[in-house]
């Protein structure tokens, strides 16, 4: 008989990187552990500089049971130090093309497909990939495949834990509202854009996040992927300003996690 999960502990390490601890499992999202200062090229004339290092170093993480990697081909979601820790993780769950590139312990999921993480003495966790589009219409061949993740386990009273991944607002990500009951939403923000492509956006703006979450209606909304890189166009101040005009039900759901500190959430 496996133990019942009692709660979730989440540590926002910085950027898109979050440590999720539940029922003895230790899951890590989009590992970015390089030191700040370096410039990274993302392809097609786009680049960015890392402005802040991780609040927790890779060497201080301890054992990671699985990495939930929204995509492997942009350094602000998987940098050199993050890539170095993948072989020691039990499983790396990512996109189908990303799993082919990474090999080894990587498992690829298309949108709405699932795998189950299992280990002796622990409650299994079902991981379902959710749709993302990391840019404007028709950009997928340029920006590549990305997925989000919905985590489901026995004993959840209010719905799944959902990680949006890098996405803009479009019909695919809106399907989350139709297909899932979401308790906690970890939402990638930043309103990313680049000089080479003008006004085009590559991640959610604060206003889009409000629209999406008002459809999904999670009990808790946790913003991430808004700081630590030059190409993030909306930092916390701009996001909070936008959130201040949102419906009260949304404002009540927002949880800003102190970067580097573990926070307990109910399930």
MOHUNOR-V563077 format. One record per residue. RES is the residue in three letters. D_CENTER is the distance of its C-alpha to the mean C-alpha in Angstrom with 1 decimal. Layout:
res->RES d_center->D_CENTER
res->RES d_center->D_CENTER
//
This chain:
res->UNK d_center->31.0
res->UNK d_center->27.4
res->UNK d_center->26.6
res->UNK d_center->25.0
res->UNK d_center->21.7
res->UNK d_center->22.4
res->UNK d_center->19.3
res->UNK d_center->15.8
res->UNK d_center->15.4
res->UNK d_center->12.2
res->UNK d_center->12.4
res->UNK d_center->10.5
res->UNK d_center->11.8
res->UNK d_center->11.1
res->UNK d_center->9.3
res->UNK d_center->5.6
res->UNK d_center->7.1
res->UNK d_center->7.5
res->UNK d_center->10.4
res->UNK d_center->11.0
res->UNK d_center->14.8
res->UNK d_center->16.6
res->UNK d_center->20.0
res->UNK d_center->20.4
res->UNK d_center->17.1
res->UNK d_center->14.9
res->UNK d_center->11.5
res->UNK d_center->9.4
res->UNK d_center->5.9
res->UNK d_center->6.6
res->UNK d_center->10.0
res->UNK d_center->11.7
res->UNK d_center->15.0
res->UNK d_center->17.7
res->UNK d_center->20.1
res->UNK d_center->20.2
res->UNK d_center->22.8
res->UNK d_center->22.3
res->UNK d_center->22.0
res->UNK d_center->19.9
res->UNK d_center->20.8
res->UNK d_center->18.4
res->UNK d_center->21.3
res->UNK d_center->23.5
res->UNK d_center->24.5
res->UNK d_center->21.2
res->UNK d_center->20.3
res->UNK d_center->19.0
res->UNK d_center->19.8
res->UNK d_center->17.8
res->UNK d_center->19.2
res->UNK d_center->17.9
res->UNK d_center->17.5
res->UNK d_center->15.3
res->UNK d_center->16.6
res->UNK d_center->17.0
res->UNK d_center->18.4
res->UNK d_center->17.6
res->UNK d_center->21.1
res->UNK d_center->20.6
res->UNK d_center->17.7
res->UNK d_center->20.0
res->UNK d_center->19.5
res->UNK d_center->16.1
res->UNK d_center->16.6
res->UNK d_center->13.6
res->UNK d_center->10.8
res->UNK d_center->7.9
res->UNK d_center->7.8
res->UNK d_center->6.6
res->UNK d_center->9.8
res->UNK d_center->12.5
res->UNK d_center->14.6
res->UNK d_center->13.4
res->UNK d_center->14.0
res->UNK d_center->11.5
res->UNK d_center->8.8
res->UNK d_center->11.6
res->UNK d_center->14.7
res->UNK d_center->18.0
res->UNK d_center->17.7
res->UNK d_center->14.3
res->UNK d_center->16.1
res->UNK d_center->19.0
res->UNK d_center->17.5
res->UNK d_center->16.3
res->UNK d_center->19.9
res->UNK d_center->20.2
res->UNK d_center->17.2
res->UNK d_center->18.6
res->UNK d_center->16.4
res->UNK d_center->13.8
res->UNK d_center->12.2
res->UNK d_center->11.3
res->UNK d_center->13.2
res->UNK d_center->16.9
res->UNK d_center->18.0
res->UNK d_center->15.6
res->UNK d_center->17.1
res->UNK d_center->20.5
res->UNK d_center->19.9
res->UNK d_center->18.7
res->UNK d_center->21.2
res->UNK d_center->22.0
res->UNK d_center->19.7
res->UNK d_center->17.1
res->UNK d_center->16.9
res->UNK d_center->16.0
res->UNK d_center->15.1
res->UNK d_center->16.0
res->UNK d_center->14.8
res->UNK d_center->16.1
res->UNK d_center->17.2
res->UNK d_center->16.6
res->UNK d_center->17.5
res->UNK d_center->18.4
res->UNK d_center->17.9
res->UNK d_center->21.4
res->UNK d_center->23.3
res->UNK d_center->26.7
res->UNK d_center->26.9
res->UNK d_center->23.4
res->UNK d_center->22.2
res->UNK d_center->20.5
res->UNK d_center->16.8
res->UNK d_center->16.3
res->UNK d_center->13.1
res->UNK d_center->13.2
res->UNK d_center->11.5
res->UNK d_center->11.2
res->UNK d_center->12.3
res->UNK d_center->11.0
res->UNK d_center->13.4
res->UNK d_center->12.6
res->UNK d_center->15.9
res->UNK d_center->19.2
res->UNK d_center->21.2
res->UNK d_center->22.5
res->UNK d_center->20.1
res->UNK d_center->18.4
res->UNK d_center->21.2
res->UNK d_center->20.5
res->UNK d_center->16.8
res->UNK d_center->16.2
res->UNK d_center->14.2
res->UNK d_center->10.4
res->UNK d_center->9.0
res->UNK d_center->6.6
res->UNK d_center->7.7
res->UNK d_center->10.3
res->UNK d_center->11.9
res->UNK d_center->15.6
res->UNK d_center->18.4
res->UNK d_center->22.0
res->UNK d_center->22.7
res->UNK d_center->20.0
res->UNK d_center->22.1
res->UNK d_center->20.0
res->UNK d_center->17.5
res->UNK d_center->14.2
res->UNK d_center->11.0
res->UNK d_center->8.5
res->UNK d_center->4.7
res->UNK d_center->5.5
res->UNK d_center->4.3
res->UNK d_center->7.0
res->UNK d_center->9.9
res->UNK d_center->13.2
res->UNK d_center->15.0
res->UNK d_center->17.1
res->UNK d_center->18.7
res->UNK d_center->16.3
res->UNK d_center->13.4
res->UNK d_center->16.2
res->UNK d_center->17.1
res->UNK d_center->14.6
res->UNK d_center->17.2
res->UNK d_center->19.9
res->UNK d_center->18.7
res->UNK d_center->16.8
res->UNK d_center->17.7
res->UNK d_center->14.6
res->UNK d_center->15.3
res->UNK d_center->12.1
res->UNK d_center->9.4
res->UNK d_center->6.4
res->UNK d_center->6.6
res->UNK d_center->5.9
res->UNK d_center->9.7
res->UNK d_center->12.3
res->UNK d_center->14.5
res->UNK d_center->14.7
res->UNK d_center->18.2
res->UNK d_center->20.7
res->UNK d_center->24.5
res->UNK d_center->25.3
res->UNK d_center->23.9
res->UNK d_center->25.1
res->UNK d_center->23.5
res->UNK d_center->21.0
res->UNK d_center->17.4
res->UNK d_center->14.3
res->UNK d_center->11.5
res->UNK d_center->12.1
res->UNK d_center->14.9
res->UNK d_center->15.6
res->UNK d_center->18.2
res->UNK d_center->16.2
res->UNK d_center->13.6
res->UNK d_center->16.8
res->UNK d_center->18.2
res->UNK d_center->15.4
res->UNK d_center->15.0
res->UNK d_center->18.8
res->UNK d_center->18.8
res->UNK d_center->16.4
res->UNK d_center->17.8
res->UNK d_center->15.6
res->UNK d_center->17.4
res->UNK d_center->14.7
res->UNK d_center->12.3
res->UNK d_center->10.2
res->UNK d_center->9.6
res->UNK d_center->7.5
res->UNK d_center->7.8
res->UNK d_center->11.5
res->UNK d_center->13.6
res->UNK d_center->14.9
res->UNK d_center->15.5
res->UNK d_center->18.4
res->UNK d_center->17.0
res->UNK d_center->14.9
res->UNK d_center->17.6
res->UNK d_center->16.8
res->UNK d_center->16.6
res->UNK d_center->16.8
res->UNK d_center->20.4
res->UNK d_center->20.1
res->UNK d_center->17.2
res->UNK d_center->19.3
res->UNK d_center->22.3
res->UNK d_center->20.9
res->UNK d_center->19.7
res->UNK d_center->23.2
res->UNK d_center->24.6
res->UNK d_center->22.4
res->UNK d_center->24.0
res->UNK d_center->24.7
res->UNK d_center->22.8
res->UNK d_center->19.5
res->UNK d_center->20.5
res->UNK d_center->21.3
res->UNK d_center->17.8
res->UNK d_center->15.9
res->UNK d_center->15.1
res->UNK d_center->14.7
res->UNK d_center->14.1
res->UNK d_center->16.5
res->UNK d_center->14.8
res->UNK d_center->16.0
res->UNK d_center->17.4
res->UNK d_center->16.5
res->UNK d_center->16.6
res->UNK d_center->18.0
res->UNK d_center->17.0
res->UNK d_center->19.3
res->UNK d_center->18.5
//
